[in-house]
Structures are given as C-alpha cells and as structure tokens.
Amino acid sequence: MTESMLTSVISVLPVTDHAAATAWYGRWIGRGPDVEPMEGIAEWQLAENAWIQVSADPESAGRTTVVIGVADVDVQRTGCEAAGVPWGEIDDYGVVRTAEGSDPAGNRVVFVQEVAEPSDDETPTA
C-alpha cells in the first residue's frame, strides 16, 4: 500500500465498573467524556484523531495497555496526582520517559514523553 488510508486511532479499554472508570478517566483528563454513543461506552478525544473508549466488558477488563504520548511527563503525572489519580514513578530510558497508572479495572495507561537525543556537539567525550 503506497498511500495510507488510515485516519484515526481509538484505544478500547474494557472495564468492569463503567461508572467508576468513567469518573477515573474524567479526573485525569480533566473533563467528562466527549461522547457516550450508547450505554456502557464513554469516549474522549485526546488529540485530533486519537481517542480512548471506556467500554463495559467485564470478561476482557484489566487486560489492556494504552500508551499516550505527552509533551511533559512530569507535568502530566503531577496533574493526575493533583486530580486525585495516583500515578507511578517516572522511568527514564534515555530516549523516552514514562509514567504508568492503572484504571479501576486494572488496565494500564502509560504516558510517554520522547526525549531528544543529544546532538554530536552535545555528546560527552570520554
């Protein structure tokens, strides 16, 4: 395929307690869902063509990971903590920094900040 026909991404996060999960996601996102297309489904638009969907599905709950790119993982983590949503410590892998949280069903949400690699001028010499 020479030209991509892809236009958007939706990550589905199955949960056991839809109301608790909707409240949890609403706290760290900072608002209620953008759309609730049917009972048991809530959706938030996180970027122009990127959405997450919280879906009542007890049999699949807690088995999903969504990775969300952020501009500043420190600011994002601090904002979650301030909203009463505990988040894990920040891990620094050199090229990315991450922080992980778990929703009420056990799904993993990972914030990832890309870190610019040093240019040749900034590379330490031994």
C-alpha positions in Angstrom: 0.0 0.0 0.0 1.7 3.2 -1.1 -0.7 5.7 0.4 -2.1 5.2 3.9 -5.8 5.1 4.2 -5.6 5.3 8.0 -7.3 8.4 9.5 -7.6 7.8 13.3 -7.0 5.6 16.3 -9.3 4.6 19.1 -8.0 2.6 22.0 -10.7 0.5 23.7 -10.3 -0.1 27.5 -12.7 -2.7 28.8 -13.8 -2.2 32.4 -16.0 -3.9 35.0 -17.4 -0.8 36.7 -18.3 1.7 33.9 -19.3 4.5 36.3 -16.1 4.2 38.4 -13.9 4.0 35.3 -15.6 7.0 33.6 -15.1 9.0 36.8 -11.4 8.0 37.0 -10.7 8.9 33.3 -12.6 12.1 33.7 -10.4 13.1 36.7 -7.1 12.8 34.9 -8.3 14.0 31.5 -9.9 17.0 33.2 -13.4 16.6 31.8 -16.2 14.2 31.2 -16.5 12.1 28.0 -16.8 13.9 24.7 -19.3 11.3 23.5 -21.3 8.5 25.1 -22.6 6.8 21.9 -24.5 4.1 23.8 -25.0 2.7 27.3 -21.7 1.4 28.8 -19.4 3.3 26.4 -17.7 6.6 27.0 -15.2 8.2 24.6 -12.6 11.0 25.0 -10.8 12.7 22.1 -7.2 13.1 23.3 -5.7 14.6 20.1 -7.0 15.4 16.6 -7.5 11.8 15.5 -6.8 9.9 18.7 -9.5 8.7 21.1 -9.9 6.4 24.0 -13.0 4.4 24.7 -14.0 3.1 28.0 -16.3 0.1 27.5 -18.2 -2.1 30.0 -16.9 -5.5 29.2 -16.2 -7.5 32.5 -14.8 -10.5 30.7 -12.0 -8.6 29.0 -11.4 -6.0 31.7 -8.0 -5.3 33.0 -6.0 -6.8 30.1 -5.3 -3.7 28.0 -2.5 -1.2 27.8 -2.7 2.2 26.1 0.4 4.3 25.5 -0.3 8.0 25.3 2.3 10.5 24.1 2.6 13.6 26.2 4.7 16.8 25.9 5.9 16.7 29.5 5.5 13.5 31.6 6.4 15.4 34.8 3.5 17.9 34.3 1.1 15.1 33.2 1.9 13.0 36.3 1.7 16.0 38.6 -1.7 16.9 37.1 -3.0 13.4 37.7 -1.8 13.3 41.3 -3.5 16.8 41.9 -6.7 15.4 40.5 -6.6 12.5 43.0 -5.5 9.9 40.4 -2.3 8.2 41.7 0.3 7.5 39.1 3.6 5.6 39.2 7.1 6.9 39.3 8.8 8.3 36.2 11.1 5.9 34.4 13.9 7.4 32.3 15.1 5.2 29.4 17.2 7.9 27.7 15.1 8.3 24.6 11.8 8.2 26.4 10.5 9.0 29.9 7.4 7.1 31.1 4.9 7.0 33.9 2.3 4.3 34.4 -1.1 4.2 36.1 -3.8 1.6 36.3 -7.5 2.3 35.9 -10.1 0.7 38.4 -10.3 -2.4 36.2 -6.5 -2.9 36.1 -5.9 -1.6 32.5 -2.5 0.1 32.2 -2.2 3.7 31.0 1.3 4.7 30.1 2.3 8.3 29.5 5.4 8.6 27.2 7.5 11.7 26.6 10.0 11.5 23.8 13.4 12.9 24.9 15.6 14.4 22.3 18.9 12.6 21.8 21.9 14.8 22.2 23.4 16.1 19.0 27.0 15.2 18.1 28.1 18.6 19.6 26.5 17.7 23.0 27.7 14.1 23.1 30.0 13.7 26.1 33.5 12.7 25.4 35.4 10.1 27.4 
